[in-house]
Amino acid sequence: MSTMTPEQAAWFAQTFDRIVGNVGQAVLGKDDQIRLALTCMLAEGHLLLEDAPGTGKTMLARAMAASVQGTNHRIQFTPDLLPSDVTGVTIYDQKSGKFDFHEGPIFANIVLADEINRASPKTQSALLEVMEEGQVTVDGVTHKTGTPFMVVATQNPIEQAGTYRLPEAQLDRFLMKTSIGYPDLASTVEILAGSAVRDRSAALQPVITGQAVVDMAALAAAAHVDPAVLEYVSRLAEESRAAADVHVGVSVRGALALVRCMKVWAAAHGRNYVLPDDVKDLLQPVWAHRIVLDPEAEFAGATAESAISRLLTDVPAPQERRTA
């Protein structure tokens, strides 16, 4: 694979900023979160949003789909939701005498899985194959979801009754976990002033085609990562497994996920090479949900975020080398 050129990196950053600006018309005052979400999409991953109701999670998913000329579906997860309600079902057609596959809502460019932790583990497991491989197998027949494909799942941290905790295997399928949070005062005033507009994403025009998103993802994958930065990521992962408060640290899959995101993050900043600062910017959203704390340490108030902060303090970053 040839390395990304500086000109390509500049084009990538300009296009990325255009998409951020477009999505930002619907999700006000949240450019940092939009940049993370788009980085997740261009790294060909899935996003988990843990946030209170009414913070714009659905709006973010719709605005992203509208900006990249894509389709979007919303699945409301409930305890009685069946796997076939997500993936689709095969139905016998009496006229043709054949079985026809009726696609479920998972077949879209961007799928909002709302309150994912309310569904039963069986239904949650139906997402595992499609999130990992971009395909669904029903009655022995495989159906591709198409590209780009991204799941934006939400879970509500303040609502614990009637929820099923996501297993580590499913959490690991999400490239990033973050939160949108409430808007600042100025953005809140602007939102209230436009209260007559129920869906801000409906007025958005596409900035880029779905195929161009696939091309951007391939381009970002060609960004240069110095061996010293790769060693830095490896040391951070090893240290996470040895940390005192951590029961299960970051796997090699988690380290690979970080590298994929770093490349997109660098390109989004107009660089065809990754810096140690890119690692520091992305470590929390990419790794925090992959770390399983020791139960006693968690009871004492330890968090995955604090464990990652200690990693950044304990593991020295390499000196910057900007050669590609």
C-alpha positions as CSV (number, residue, x, y, z in Angstrom):
1,M,0.0,0.0,0.0
2,S,1.4,3.4,-1.0
3,T,1.7,6.1,1.6
4,M,-0.8,9.0,1.6
5,T,0.7,12.1,0.0
6,P,0.6,15.6,1.7
7,E,-1.9,16.7,-1.0
8,Q,-4.2,13.8,-0.3
9,A,-4.0,14.6,3.4
10,A,-4.9,18.2,2.8
11,W,-7.9,17.2,0.6
12,F,-9.0,14.6,3.3
13,A,-8.9,17.3,6.0
14,Q,-10.9,19.8,3.9
15,T,-13.6,17.2,3.1
16,F,-13.7,16.0,6.7
17,D,-14.2,19.6,7.9
18,R,-17.0,20.1,5.4
19,I,-18.8,17.0,6.8
20,V,-18.2,18.2,10.4
21,G,-19.7,21.6,9.5
22,N,-22.7,20.1,7.8
23,V,-23.5,17.7,10.7
24,G,-22.9,20.7,13.1
25,Q,-25.9,22.5,11.6
26,A,-28.1,19.8,13.2
27,V,-26.0,19.0,16.3
28,L,-25.1,22.4,17.6
29,G,-22.0,23.1,19.7
30,K,-20.6,19.6,19.6
31,D,-17.8,19.7,17.0
32,D,-15.5,17.6,19.1
33,Q,-18.0,14.8,19.4
34,I,-18.9,15.0,15.7
35,R,-15.2,14.7,14.8
36,L,-15.0,11.6,16.9
37,A,-18.1,10.1,15.4
38,L,-16.8,10.8,11.8
39,T,-13.4,9.4,12.7
40,C,-15.2,6.2,13.9
41,M,-17.1,6.0,10.6
42,L,-14.0,6.5,8.4
43,A,-12.1,4.0,10.4
44,E,-15.0,1.6,9.5
45,G,-16.1,1.1,13.1
46,H,-19.1,1.4,15.3
47,L,-19.9,3.9,18.0
48,L,-21.4,3.5,21.4
49,L,-23.0,6.6,23.0
50,E,-23.7,6.5,26.7
51,D,-25.8,9.6,27.5
52,A,-28.9,10.9,29.0
53,P,-32.1,11.2,26.9
54,G,-32.6,14.3,24.8
55,T,-28.9,15.1,24.2
56,G,-29.1,14.6,20.4
57,K,-27.9,11.0,19.8
58,T,-30.6,10.3,17.2
59,M,-30.0,13.7,15.6
60,L,-26.3,12.9,15.3
61,A,-26.9,9.6,13.5
62,R,-29.4,11.1,11.1
63,A,-27.2,14.1,10.3
64,M,-24.3,11.9,9.6
65,A,-26.4,9.7,7.2
66,A,-27.8,12.8,5.5
67,S,-24.3,14.3,5.1
68,V,-22.8,11.2,3.4
69,Q,-25.8,10.6,1.1
70,G,-26.7,7.5,3.0
71,T,-29.7,5.7,4.5
72,N,-30.4,5.5,8.2
73,H,-32.8,3.3,10.3
74,R,-33.6,3.5,14.0
75,I,-34.2,0.4,16.1
76,Q,-35.8,0.9,19.5
77,F,-34.5,-1.9,21.7
78,T,-37.0,-3.4,24.1
79,P,-37.0,-6.6,26.3
80,D,-39.4,-8.3,23.8
81,L,-37.4,-7.4,20.7
82,L,-36.5,-10.6,18.7
83,P,-33.3,-11.2,16.7
84,S,-35.4,-11.4,13.5
85,D,-36.8,-7.9,14.3
86,V,-33.2,-6.6,13.8
87,T,-31.8,-8.8,11.0
88,G,-34.9,-9.6,8.9
89,V,-36.9,-12.7,8.2
90,T,-37.5,-15.2,5.4
91,I,-41.1,-15.4,4.3
92,Y,-42.7,-17.9,1.8
93,D,-44.2,-16.2,-1.2
94,Q,-47.2,-18.3,-2.4
95,K,-47.3,-16.6,-5.9
96,S,-43.7,-17.4,-6.8
97,G,-43.4,-20.6,-4.6
98,K,-40.1,-19.3,-3.2
99,F,-38.8,-18.0,0.1
100,D,-38.1,-14.3,0.0
101,F,-35.8,-12.5,2.5
102,H,-37.3,-9.4,4.0
103,E,-34.5,-7.1,5.2
104,G,-34.6,-5.9,8.8
105,P,-33.7,-2.3,9.9
106,I,-30.0,-3.3,10.3
107,F,-29.7,-2.9,6.5
108,A,-28.8,0.8,6.3
109,N,-25.7,2.9,6.0
110,I,-26.1,4.2,9.5
111,V,-28.2,2.3,12.1
112,L,-29.2,3.9,15.4
113,A,-29.6,1.1,18.0
114,D,-31.5,3.0,20.7
115,E,-31.2,1.9,24.3
116,I,-29.4,-1.3,23.2
117,N,-29.0,-2.5,26.8
118,R,-32.7,-2.9,27.2
119,A,-32.9,-5.9,24.8
120,S,-32.2,-9.5,25.8
121,P,-28.7,-11.0,25.4
122,K,-30.1,-13.2,22.6
123,T,-31.2,-10.1,20.6
124,Q,-27.9,-8.3,21.4
125,S,-26.0,-11.3,20.1
126,A,-27.8,-10.9,16.7
127,L,-25.8,-7.7,16.2
128,L,-22.4,-9.4,16.7
129,E,-22.0,-10.9,13.3
130,V,-23.3,-8.0,11.4
131,M,-21.2,-5.5,13.3
132,E,-18.0,-7.5,12.9
133,E,-18.5,-8.8,9.3
134,G,-21.0,-6.5,7.7
135,Q,-23.4,-9.4,6.9
136,V,-26.4,-11.2,8.2
137,T,-27.0,-15.0,7.9
138,V,-30.6,-16.1,7.9
139,D,-31.6,-19.7,7.2
140,G,-28.1,-20.4,6.0
141,V,-28.1,-17.6,3.4
142,T,-25.7,-14.7,3.9
143,H,-26.9,-11.1,3.1
144,K,-24.4,-8.2,2.9
145,T,-25.3,-4.9,4.5
146,G,-23.4,-2.9,1.9
147,T,-20.9,0.0,2.5
148,P,-20.5,2.3,4.3
149,F,-22.1,0.6,7.3
150,M,-22.0,1.9,10.9
151,V,-24.0,1.1,14.0
152,V,-24.5,4.0,16.4
153,A,-25.8,2.4,19.6
154,T,-27.0,4.3,22.7
155,Q,-27.4,3.3,26.3
156,N,-28.8,5.3,29.2
157,P,-26.6,5.5,32.3
158,I,-29.3,6.8,34.6
159,E,-31.8,4.1,33.8
160,Q,-30.8,0.8,35.3
161,A,-34.1,-1.0,35.8
162,G,-34.9,-3.5,33.1
163,T,-31.5,-3.3,31.4
164,Y,-29.0,-6.0,30.4
165,R,-25.4,-5.1,30.8
166,L,-23.5,-5.4,27.5
167,P,-21.1,-8.3,27.6
168,E,-17.4,-7.6,27.0
169,A,-17.4,-9.4,23.7
170,Q,-20.1,-7.0,22.4
171,L,-18.5,-3.9,23.9
172,D,-15.3,-4.9,22.0
173,R,-17.2,-4.7,18.7
174,F,-17.6,-0.9,19.2
175,L,-14.6,1.0,18.0
176,M,-15.4,4.0,20.2
177,K,-17.5,4.9,23.2
178,T,-18.2,8.5,24.0
179,S,-21.0,10.8,25.1
180,I,-22.5,13.9,23.5
181,G,-23.4,15.8,26.7
182,Y,-25.6,18.8,27.1
183,P,-24.9,21.8,24.9
184,D,-23.4,25.0,26.2
185,L,-25.6,28.1,27.0
186,A,-25.2,29.7,23.6
187,S,-26.0,26.5,21.7
188,T,-29.0,25.9,24.0
189,V,-30.4,29.3,23.2
190,E,-30.0,28.7,19.5
191,I,-31.8,25.4,19.8
192,L,-34.6,27.0,21.7
193,A,-34.9,29.8,19.2
194,G,-35.4,27.2,16.4
195,S,-37.9,25.2,18.3
196,A,-40.3,25.2,15.4
197,V,-37.9,22.9,13.5
198,R,-38.5,19.4,14.9
199,D,-35.7,17.7,12.9
200,R,-32.7,19.8,11.9
201,S,-31.1,17.0,10.0
202,A,-34.0,16.9,7.5
203,A,-32.8,20.1,5.8
204,L,-29.2,18.9,5.4
205,Q,-27.8,18.3,1.9
206,P,-25.3,15.5,1.2
207,V,-21.7,16.6,1.2
208,I,-20.2,13.4,-0.1
209,T,-21.3,10.1,-1.6
210,G,-21.2,6.8,0.1
211,Q,-18.6,5.5,-2.3
212,A,-16.4,8.6,-1.5
213,V,-16.6,7.6,2.2
214,V,-15.3,4.2,1.4
215,D,-12.5,5.8,-0.7
216,M,-11.7,8.2,2.2
217,A,-11.5,5.2,4.6
218,A,-9.0,3.5,2.2
219,L,-7.0,6.6,1.9
220,A,-6.7,7.1,5.7
221,A,-5.5,3.6,6.0
222,A,-2.4,4.6,4.0
223,A,-1.3,7.2,6.6
224,H,2.2,6.6,7.9
225,V,2.7,5.3,11.4
226,D,6.3,5.4,12.7
227,P,7.5,2.2,14.4
228,A,8.2,4.2,17.5
229,V,4.5,5.2,17.7
230,L,3.5,1.5,17.2
231,E,5.8,0.5,20.0
232,Y,4.2,3.3,22.2
233,V,0.7,1.8,21.6
234,S,2.0,-1.7,22.4
235,R,3.6,-0.5,25.6
236,L,0.4,1.2,26.6
237,A,-1.6,-2.0,25.9
238,E,0.8,-4.1,27.9
239,E,0.8,-1.7,30.8
240,S,-3.0,-1.7,30.8
241,R,-3.0,-5.5,31.4
242,A,-0.5,-5.1,34.3
243,A,-2.2,-2.1,36.0
244,A,-3.1,-2.7,39.7
245,D,-6.8,-1.7,39.4
246,V,-7.4,-3.5,36.1
247,H,-8.8,-7.1,35.9
248,V,-8.8,-7.3,32.0
249,G,-6.6,-4.9,30.0
250,V,-6.6,-4.0,26.3
251,S,-6.3,-6.8,23.8
252,V,-4.4,-6.8,20.5
253,R,-7.8,-6.0,18.8
254,G,-8.1,-2.9,21.0
255,A,-4.6,-1.8,20.0
256,L,-5.4,-2.4,16.3
257,A,-8.6,-0.3,16.7
258,L,-6.5,2.5,18.1
259,V,-4.1,2.5,15.2
260,R,-7.0,2.6,12.7
261,C,-8.5,5.6,14.5
262,M,-5.1,7.3,14.8
263,K,-4.7,7.2,11.0
264,V,-8.0,8.8,10.3
265,W,-7.5,11.4,13.1
266,A,-4.1,12.4,11.6
267,A,-5.6,12.7,8.1
268,A,-8.5,14.8,9.5
269,H,-5.8,17.2,10.7
270,G,-4.2,17.4,7.3
271,R,-1.3,15.1,8.1
272,N,-0.2,12.0,6.3
273,Y,1.6,10.8,9.4
274,V,0.6,9.9,13.0
275,L,1.9,11.8,16.0
276,P,2.1,10.6,19.6
277,D,-0.5,13.3,20.4
278,D,-3.0,11.5,18.2
279,V,-2.6,8.5,20.5
280,K,-3.3,10.7,23.6
281,D,-6.3,12.3,21.9
282,L,-8.0,9.0,21.2
283,L,-7.0,6.7,24.0
284,Q,-10.1,7.4,26.2
285,P,-12.8,7.0,23.6
286,V,-11.2,3.9,22.0
287,W,-10.0,2.1,25.1
288,A,-12.1,3.0,28.2
289,H,-14.9,0.6,27.4
290,R,-12.5,-2.2,26.7
291,I,-10.9,-2.2,30.2
292,V,-12.5,-4.3,32.9
293,L,-11.7,-3.0,36.4
294,D,-11.0,-5.2,39.4
295,P,-14.3,-5.3,41.4
296,E,-12.7,-4.1,44.6
297,A,-11.0,-1.2,42.9
298,E,-14.3,-0.3,41.1
299,F,-16.1,-0.4,44.4
300,A,-13.5,1.9,45.9
301,G,-14.1,4.5,43.1
302,A,-11.7,3.6,40.4
303,T,-12.7,4.2,36.8
304,A,-11.5,3.1,33.4
305,E,-10.8,6.8,32.6
306,S,-8.6,7.2,35.6
307,A,-6.7,4.0,34.7
308,I,-6.1,5.3,31.2
309,S,-4.9,8.7,32.6
310,R,-2.3,6.8,34.7
311,L,-1.2,4.9,31.6
312,L,-0.4,8.2,29.8
313,T,1.5,9.3,32.9
314,D,3.5,6.1,33.4
315,V,4.4,5.3,29.8
316,P,6.6,7.9,28.2
317,A,5.7,9.0,24.7
318,P,8.3,8.8,21.9
319,Q,9.9,11.9,20.4
320,E,8.1,13.2,17.4
321,R,9.5,12.2,14.0
322,R,7.6,13.8,11.1
323,T,9.1,11.8,8.3
324,A,6.7,9.8,6.2
